[in-house]
Amino acid sequence: MESESNNKVSNGLDGSTGAESMARRGNTCELILRVVALALTVAAAIVLGVDKQTKVVPIQIAPTLPAVNIAAQAKWHYLSAL
């Protein structure tokens, strides 16, 4: 009986052991990290979905003619990695 009570170390605040307190703190940190990761993933998806980039590309049809400037627009579905 005494060996059981010696194995538990109470923090004195709520009667829980140190291991239980650390486990709760670890679960809370893990939950916070998961929520932050989810929020950042959603934000990245939104930015990628609404982002557009326009660049003026000069195209020369013949060597004797001047170059024609055409605006090319890049969109999210042009990304091969996704």
N, C-alpha and C positions, 0 to 999 in steps of 0.2 A: 504494500500500500504506500509506504513512504517512497519507494522507488518511482511510483507513478507520479506522485506530486513533485518529486525532484526534477523530473524530465520536463515539466511545463514551467515556462518562465512567464509570469504575468506582467503586462505593462502597467497595471494598476489603474487604468482609466475605465475600461469597460469589461474587464475580466477575461479578455481574450488573450491568447498566447501570442508571443512574438511572431511565430510562424504564420498564424492566421492573419495577423495584421499585415505582414509582408505580402501574403497572398492576395489580400484585398487591394492593397496598394498596387501590386503588379497587375491585377485585373483592371483596375481603374486606368492605369497608364496604357495598357493594351487597348482598351476601349477608346480612349482619347486618340491614340495613334491611328486606329482603324477609321474613326470618324474623320480625322484630318486627311488621311489618305483618300478616302472616298470623296470628300469635298474638293480636293485638289484634282482628282481624276475627272470629276464632273466639270470643273472649271476649265480644264485643259480641253475637254471634248467640246465645250461650248465655244471656246476661243477658236479652235481648229475648224469648227463647223461654220462660223460666221466670218472668218477671216478671208479676205481677198487681197491679192497683190497684183498690181498692174505695172507692166514694164513696156516701154516703147522700144520696139525692135525694128531696126532699119533693114529693109529687104530690097536688094538690087536685082531687078529683072534682067537687065542687059548691061554689059560693061559700059556702053555709051550713054545710058540713061541715068539720071540721078536716083538715089535710093529713096524708096517710099517708106515712110515711118508708119508702122502699124502698132496699135496698142494691143498687147497680149495680156490676158488676165489668167492668173493661176488660181485654181480652186481646190478645195479639199479632196475631191475625188480624183485629182491628178496625182496624188501621192501614192506611189506604188507600195510603200511600206505598210500602209493600212489595209 
